[in-house]
Amino acid sequence: MEQVRGVDSSSVLNGLFAKGLVEERGRLELPGRPLLYGTTQNFLRCMGLSSLEELPEVPDPKDTDEQANENDAADAADDKQLKLEDV
């Protein structure tokens, strides 16, 4: 989590542990053997979910980047059209 967020997440993780929302699930077979975390039944209850399948899908970063590029191109085209209409 710290690599993704770029900040120390130990206090947040400790809070989630204290509330029983996450638990350790094992370790990855990678250098440093990082811990794996998982949600608990208490997490699901607090979020009003019966299973993790009810959570929305996380968008693929590639799709997000492509959509952002398409939006930027459309915005640029709109800007050009506005300038022509203003003349």
HELIX and SHEET records of a PDB file:
HELIX    1   1 GLU A    2  ARG A    5  1                                   4    
HELIX    2   2 SER A   10  ALA A   18  1                                   9    
HELIX    3   3 GLN A   41  MET A   47  1                                   7    
HELIX    4   4 LEU A   52  GLU A   54  5                                   3    
HELIX    5   5 PRO A   61  ASP A   86  1                                  26    
SHEET    1   A 2 VAL A  22  ARG A  27  0                                        
SHEET    2   A 2 LEU A  35  THR A  39 -1                                        
END                                                                             
